[in-house]
């Protein structure tokens, strides 16, 4: 009999969940899990709808998913909807927290990628579950969309401010009389289970000769003198896309791998401000001591 399976997981377990979903689909099961991790209200509405439409809720248990506010709310909603729940261990687990205490009474099936025996055990555990009952009437109230700060797992530490010669920044037109360096802000950033070392460079162009070729080329691109024209962001040493919005308060939007949108703004002298879901992150300043 075909089963509709919803998989709740944390992004750190994505590769294992991809393989698990593939195994279940080969067994002719209808599997849904959030493959986009996009974030926002439409994303959360779609997740809740798929939980209501599933008959089996698979909780991919790991230290990451057990700490995820989104996973905990998904599980609580599935439980309130009286969906069948199968906890699947993705590795060694810490002690289950009190908010997931009732999982301790359920059989937990281990899963390991590339292990056919583990796949057969998973399929057997799914087939052994009792039939799914009807949804309760009326339906329980849906949980609110989780925000990263709900779990208390958002933090940013500015470890140092260095400088980079403008000559090393690609694609920036400059005048000889520009300042020779731009400030580089270094952070340790944690948002939920995602953590990274991040650098931010707000690249400013100042044109002192209004009739210069450089000035005309900047004007053609819609740039004015004495303004920030670009923001370069790296995470763990790799460049990441940043949607730059010029203006009186230059802003950049960066999509984190866990679907959260990070907003960076820049003001002279104050430096960089960080925000998530409209809430400013209080940034500590301390020497780098590792994540």
C-alpha positions in Angstrom: 0.0 0.0 0.0 1.3 3.4 -1.0 2.2 5.7 1.9 2.6 9.4 2.0 5.7 10.2 4.1 6.7 13.6 5.5 10.4 13.8 6.6 11.3 16.4 9.2 15.1 17.1 9.3 17.8 19.6 9.9 19.9 21.0 7.1 23.1 19.4 8.5 21.6 16.0 7.8 20.5 16.9 4.2 22.7 14.4 2.4 21.5 11.5 4.5 17.9 12.6 4.1 18.3 12.8 0.3 19.4 9.2 0.3 16.7 8.1 2.7 14.0 9.8 0.5 15.5 8.1 -2.6 15.3 4.7 -0.8 11.7 5.2 0.1 10.7 6.3 -3.3 12.3 3.2 -4.8 9.9 1.3 -2.5 7.0 3.2 -4.2 6.3 5.6 -1.3 5.2 9.1 -1.8 7.8 11.2 0.0 7.8 14.9 0.7 10.4 16.9 2.5 11.5 20.5 2.4 14.1 20.4 -0.3 14.4 24.2 -0.6 14.7 25.3 3.0 13.6 28.7 1.8 12.1 30.4 4.9 9.2 32.9 5.2 5.4 32.5 5.7 4.6 30.8 2.4 7.4 28.2 3.2 5.9 27.5 6.6 2.3 27.3 5.2 3.5 24.7 2.7 5.2 22.6 5.3 2.1 22.5 7.6 -0.1 21.6 4.6 2.2 18.6 3.8 2.1 17.5 7.4 -1.7 17.4 7.3 -1.6 15.5 4.0 0.8 12.8 5.1 -0.1 9.6 6.9 3.4 9.0 8.3 5.7 11.6 9.9 9.4 10.6 9.8 11.5 12.5 12.3 15.2 12.4 11.2 16.7 12.5 14.6 20.1 14.1 15.1 21.7 16.5 17.5 20.8 19.2 14.9 17.1 18.4 14.4 16.6 18.0 18.2 17.9 21.5 18.6 15.8 22.9 15.7 12.8 24.9 16.6 11.3 24.3 13.2 11.6 20.5 13.6 10.2 20.5 17.1 7.2 22.5 15.9 6.7 20.2 12.9 6.7 17.2 15.2 4.3 18.8 17.7 1.9 19.5 14.9 2.1 16.0 13.5 1.4 14.6 17.0 -1.6 16.9 17.5 -2.9 15.8 14.1 -2.6 12.1 15.2 -0.2 11.3 12.4 1.9 8.1 12.7 5.4 9.0 13.9 8.5 7.1 13.2 11.8 8.5 14.7 14.8 7.6 12.6 18.2 8.0 14.1 20.7 9.7 11.7 23.7 9.0 14.1 24.6 9.0 17.7 22.2 11.1 19.7 22.4 13.2 22.9 19.8 12.8 25.6 16.3 13.7 24.3 15.2 17.0 25.8 12.0 17.4 27.8 10.1 18.9 24.8 10.6 15.6 23.0 10.2 13.3 25.9 7.3 11.3 24.3 9.7 10.2 21.5 11.5 8.1 24.1 8.5 5.7 24.2 8.6 5.2 20.4 10.8 2.7 18.6 13.7 4.5 17.0 15.0 3.0 13.7 18.7 3.7 12.9 19.5 4.7 9.3 23.0 4.8 7.7 23.7 5.9 4.2 24.9 3.2 1.9 23.7 0.4 4.2 21.1 -1.8 2.6 20.3 -3.6 5.8 19.4 -0.2 7.4 17.2 0.6 4.4 15.3 -2.8 4.8 14.9 -2.2 8.5 13.5 1.3 7.8 11.0 -0.1 5.3 10.0 -2.9 7.8 9.5 -0.3 10.6 7.2 1.8 8.3 5.2 -1.3 7.3 4.8 -2.3 11.0 3.2 1.0 11.9 -0.6 0.8 12.6 -2.9 2.4 10.0 -3.2 6.1 10.1 -6.5 7.4 11.5 -8.5 10.4 10.3 -7.5 13.9 11.1 -9.1 15.4 14.2 -12.1 17.7 13.8 -11.8 20.5 14.3 -8.1 20.7 13.3 -5.7 21.9 16.0 -4.3 25.4 15.7 -1.2 25.4 13.5 2.1 26.4 15.2 3.5 29.8 14.3 6.4 30.1 12.0 9.6 29.6 13.9 12.2 32.4 13.9 15.9 31.7 14.5 15.8 33.8 17.6 13.0 31.6 19.1 15.6 29.0 19.9 18.1 31.4 21.4 20.6 30.2 18.9 21.4 33.4 17.1 24.7 35.2 17.9 27.3 37.3 16.2 30.7 38.2 17.4 32.9 40.8 15.6 36.3 39.4 16.1 38.4 42.1 14.4 38.4 44.8 11.7 41.2 44.7 9.2 41.8 46.5 5.8 42.1 45.3 2.2 43.9 47.2 -0.6 41.3 48.4 -3.1 43.6 47.0 -5.9 42.7 43.5 -4.7 38.9 44.0 -5.2 37.9 42.9 -8.7 35.6 44.9 -10.9 35.9 48.2 -9.0 36.7 51.3 -10.9 38.9 53.7 -8.8 40.7 57.0 -9.0 44.3 57.4 -8.1 43.3 59.6 -5.2 41.0 57.1 -3.6 41.8 55.8 -0.1 44.2 52.9 -0.5 42.2 50.5 1.8 38.7 49.5 2.7 37.7 48.2 6.1 36.9 44.5 6.4 34.7 43.3 9.2 35.2 39.8 10.6 32.5 37.9 12.4 31.7 34.6 13.9 28.0 34.1 13.1 25.6 31.4 14.4 22.0 31.1 13.3 20.3 28.0 14.5 22.5 25.0 13.6 24.4 27.0 11.0 27.6 28.7 12.0 30.3 30.3 9.9 33.2 32.8 9.9 32.0 35.7 7.9 33.8 38.8 6.4 32.0 41.8 5.1 33.5 44.6 2.9 31.5 47.6 1.9 33.2 48.9 -1.2 33.0 52.7 -1.6 33.9 54.7 -4.7 34.9 58.3 -4.5 35.4 60.4 -7.6 37.3 63.7 -7.2 37.6 64.6 -10.9 34.0 65.2 -12.2 35.1 65.2 -15.9 37.3 62.1 -15.7 36.6 59.0 -17.8 36.2 57.1 -14.5 33.4 59.5 -13.5 31.5 59.0 -16.8 31.8 55.2 -16.6 30.4 55.2 -13.1 27.5 57.5 -14.1 26.7 55.1 -16.9 26.3 52.3 -14.3 24.0 54.5 -12.2 26.6 55.2 -9.5 27.2 58.6 -7.9 30.5 59.8 -6.4 31.2 59.2 -2.8 28.9 56.2 -2.3 29.1 52.6 -1.5 28.7 50.6 -4.7 29.1 47.0 -3.7 29.2 44.7 -0.7 31.4 41.6 -0.7 30.6 38.8 1.7 32.5 35.6 2.3 31.6 32.7 4.6 34.4 30.3 5.6 36.6 31.9 3.0 34.1 31.4 0.1 32.3 34.3 -1.7 28.5 34.2 -1.2 25.9 36.0 -3.3 24.6 39.2 -1.8 21.8 41.2 -3.3 23.0 44.8 -3.0 20.5 47.7 -2.6 22.3 51.1 -2.9 21.0 54.2 -1.1 21.5 56.5 1.8 21.8 53.4 4.0 23.5 50.8 1.8 21.9 47.3 2.4 22.7 43.8 1.3 20.6 40.6 1.6 22.3 37.3 2.0 20.4 33.9 2.0 22.0 31.6 4.5 22.1 27.8 3.7 19.4 27.2 6.3 16.9 29.4 4.5 17.3 32.4 6.8 17.7 35.9 5.2 20.5 38.0 6.7 20.3 41.7 6.2 23.5 43.8 6.4 23.4 47.6 6.5 26.2 50.1 6.6 26.5 53.5 8.2 29.7 55.6 8.3 31.6 55.4 11.5 29.0 52.9 13.0 30.1 50.2 10.6 27.9 47.1 9.8 24.6 46.2 11.4 23.2 42.7 11.1 19.5 41.8 11.3 17.3 38.7 10.8 13.5 38.8 10.3 13.6 42.5 11.0 15.2 42.1 14.4 18.7 43.5 14.9 21.3 41.1 16.2 23.3 42.4 19.1 26.9 42.0 18.0 29.6 41.3 20.6 33.1 42.5 20.0 35.8 40.1 21.2 39.1 38.7 20.0 38.7 35.6 17.9 38.7 32.4 20.0 37.1 30.0 17.6 33.5 29.0 16.9 
